[in-house]
Amino acid sequence: MTKHLGTTIGLAISGLAFMAYPALRPWGDESGSSGATTFGSAAWPIAHALGMLGFVALAFALRSATLTTPWRWTGRPTREAESRMWFAVAMLLPYYGAEAYGLHALGDYAVTHHDARVIDVADAFRYAPLPMTTFALGLLALVLVGGRLAHGMWNTGASGRTGGLASGLGLATYLPQFFLGAEFRIAHGMVLGTGLLLLAAHTWARADASAGQAPPQAAVG
């Protein structure tokens, strides 16, 4: 049962983190004094750190899946999904770090010094060409990872298929969900997180079933 434990735990942590990220994120105006309050909230860096944890935990789960082959489609397709996920992590985490800690520092400074003008600096790195390019490349890599999960889990039973579709849809739509309101982004996190939790349960069930099978008897004589 412990063979696929890394994959199961990684998927479960990733699913819970993606659920918590939009649910805990402050959803206020992001300009002027209101923006300072939003960015300066203690929940802002915590929520974004959970988002980063979700990406990294999923990459480690795919790494474990590459090594332990818990699914029927595991092999080269899983290695491809893993490499694309690590690429996404490399592209996304610098931007997320700036969002989580840079914007929080700006907001905290603006609130402490009663100077909301510093919030205008946020757009200087949020929408600069290089950060936006690397961020977009990371999100496009998530589309490929999501497609591989949805396709690969299709013939693995009801729980695997549902988990693959939900998590694949969540990853593939990570870019457009940024343009939606808070309620839709929270719902998106729930769909993605639920899909990953279903994949974790599916992986654990397969490991449990394999452990329950008696080993073949050695021939005598």
C-alpha positions in Angstrom: 0.0 0.0 0.0 2.9 2.4 0.6 4.1 2.1 -3.0 1.7 4.8 -4.2 1.6 6.8 -1.0 3.7 9.7 -2.5 1.3 10.1 -5.4 -1.8 9.9 -3.1 -0.5 12.4 -0.6 0.7 14.8 -3.3 -2.6 14.8 -5.1 -4.5 15.2 -1.8 -2.3 18.1 -0.7 -2.6 19.8 -4.1 -6.4 19.4 -4.1 -6.9 20.9 -0.6 -4.5 23.7 -1.4 -6.3 24.6 -4.6 -9.6 24.6 -2.8 -8.3 26.8 0.0 -6.4 29.4 -2.1 -9.4 31.2 -3.7 -11.6 30.6 -0.6 -9.1 32.4 1.7 -8.0 35.1 -0.8 -9.3 38.6 0.1 -11.6 39.8 -2.7 -11.6 43.5 -2.4 -10.9 46.4 -4.7 -7.2 46.3 -5.8 -6.6 50.0 -6.3 -6.1 53.0 -4.0 -6.7 52.6 -0.2 -9.0 49.6 -0.7 -6.2 47.9 -2.6 -3.8 48.6 0.2 -6.2 46.9 2.6 -6.6 44.0 0.3 -2.9 43.4 -0.3 -2.0 44.2 3.3 -4.3 41.6 4.7 -2.6 38.7 6.4 -4.7 36.3 4.4 -3.3 37.6 1.1 0.2 35.9 1.3 -1.2 32.8 3.0 -3.8 32.3 0.2 -1.2 32.7 -2.5 1.3 30.5 -0.7 -1.3 27.8 -0.8 -1.8 28.3 -4.5 2.0 27.8 -5.0 1.8 24.7 -2.7 -0.9 23.3 -5.0 1.3 23.5 -8.1 4.4 22.1 -6.4 2.5 19.2 -4.7 1.0 18.3 -8.0 4.4 18.2 -9.7 5.7 15.9 -6.9 2.6 13.7 -7.2 3.4 13.3 -10.9 7.0 12.6 -10.1 6.0 9.8 -7.7 3.5 8.5 -10.4 6.4 8.4 -12.9 8.4 6.2 -10.5 5.7 3.9 -9.1 3.3 3.7 -12.1 0.0 3.7 -10.2 -2.3 4.2 -13.2 -2.9 2.1 -16.4 -1.6 4.9 -18.6 1.6 5.4 -16.5 4.8 5.4 -18.5 5.9 7.9 -21.1 2.6 9.9 -20.9 3.1 10.4 -17.2 6.7 11.5 -17.7 5.4 14.0 -20.3 2.8 15.3 -17.8 5.4 15.5 -15.1 7.9 17.5 -17.2 5.2 19.9 -18.3 4.1 20.4 -14.7 7.6 21.2 -13.6 7.9 23.7 -16.4 4.6 25.3 -15.3 6.0 25.5 -11.7 9.2 27.2 -12.9 7.2 29.7 -14.9 4.4 30.4 -12.4 6.1 30.5 -9.0 8.2 33.7 -9.6 5.0 35.6 -10.5 3.1 34.1 -7.6 5.9 35.0 -5.3 5.7 38.6 -6.4 1.9 38.5 -5.9 2.1 36.9 -2.5 4.9 38.8 -0.9 5.6 41.8 -3.0 2.0 43.0 -3.1 1.6 42.2 0.6 4.6 44.4 1.4 3.3 47.2 -0.7 -0.1 47.0 0.9 1.3 46.8 4.4 3.5 49.9 3.7 0.6 51.8 2.2 -1.6 51.1 5.3 1.1 51.8 7.8 2.2 55.1 6.2 -1.2 56.1 4.9 0.1 56.4 1.4 -2.1 54.6 -1.1 -0.2 55.9 -4.0 2.4 53.1 -3.7 -0.2 50.7 -4.8 0.2 52.0 -8.3 3.6 50.3 -8.4 1.7 46.9 -8.4 0.9 47.2 -12.1 4.5 47.8 -12.9 5.4 44.2 -12.3 2.0 42.6 -12.6 1.6 43.6 -16.3 5.2 44.0 -17.4 6.0 42.1 -20.6 8.5 39.5 -19.2 6.4 38.5 -16.1 3.3 38.3 -18.2 5.0 36.2 -20.8 6.4 33.7 -18.3 3.1 33.5 -16.5 1.3 32.8 -19.7 3.7 30.1 -20.7 3.2 28.4 -17.3 -0.6 28.6 -17.7 -0.3 27.1 -21.2 1.7 24.2 -19.8 -1.1 23.6 -17.3 -3.5 23.1 -20.3 -1.2 20.3 -21.5 -1.0 18.7 -18.1 -4.8 18.9 -17.7 -5.4 17.4 -21.1 -3.0 14.5 -20.3 -4.8 13.8 -17.0 -8.2 13.9 -18.5 -7.2 11.6 -21.4 -5.1 9.2 -19.4 -7.7 8.6 -16.7 -10.6 8.1 -19.1 -10.4 4.3 -19.0 -9.6 3.8 -15.3 -13.1 3.5 -13.9 -15.7 6.0 -12.7 -13.7 7.6 -9.9 -10.5 7.9 -12.1 -12.4 9.2 -15.1 -14.4 11.8 -13.0 -11.2 12.9 -11.2 -9.3 13.2 -14.4 -12.0 15.2 -16.1 -12.5 17.6 -13.2 -8.8 18.1 -12.5 -8.1 18.4 -16.2 -10.8 20.9 -16.7 -9.6 22.9 -13.7 -6.0 23.0 -15.0 -7.0 23.8 -18.6 -9.2 26.7 -17.5 -6.7 28.2 -15.0 -6.1 31.2 -17.4 -9.7 32.2 -18.2 -10.8 31.9 -14.6 -8.7 34.9 -13.7 -11.1 37.1 -15.6 -14.1 35.9 -13.6 -15.6 37.1 -10.3 -14.8 35.8 -6.9 -17.7 33.3 -6.7 -16.6 31.7 -10.0 -13.0 31.6 -9.0 -13.9 29.9 -5.7 -16.1 27.4 -7.6 -13.2 26.8 -10.0 -10.9 26.0 -7.1 -13.5 23.6 -5.8 -13.8 21.8 -9.1 -10.0 21.4 -9.5 -9.5 20.4 -5.9 -12.3 17.9 -6.0 -10.9 16.3 -9.1 -7.4 16.0 -7.5 -8.9 14.5 -4.3 -10.8 12.0 -6.4 -7.6 11.0 -8.2 -5.9 10.6 -4.8 -8.8 8.4 -3.6 -8.6 6.4 -6.8 -4.8 5.9 -6.5 -5.2 4.8 -2.9 -8.0 2.4 -3.8 -5.8 0.8 -6.5 -2.9 0.4 -4.1 -5.2 -1.1 -1.5 -6.6 -3.6 -4.0 -3.2 -4.6 -5.2 -2.1 -5.1 -1.6 -5.0 -7.4 -1.0 -4.1 -9.7 -3.8 -2.3 -12.8 -2.8 1.2 -13.2 -4.3 1.5 -16.1 -6.8 2.7 -19.4 -5.3 6.1 -20.7 -6.3 6.2 -23.9 -8.3 7.2 -27.0 -6.3 9.4 -29.8 -7.7 
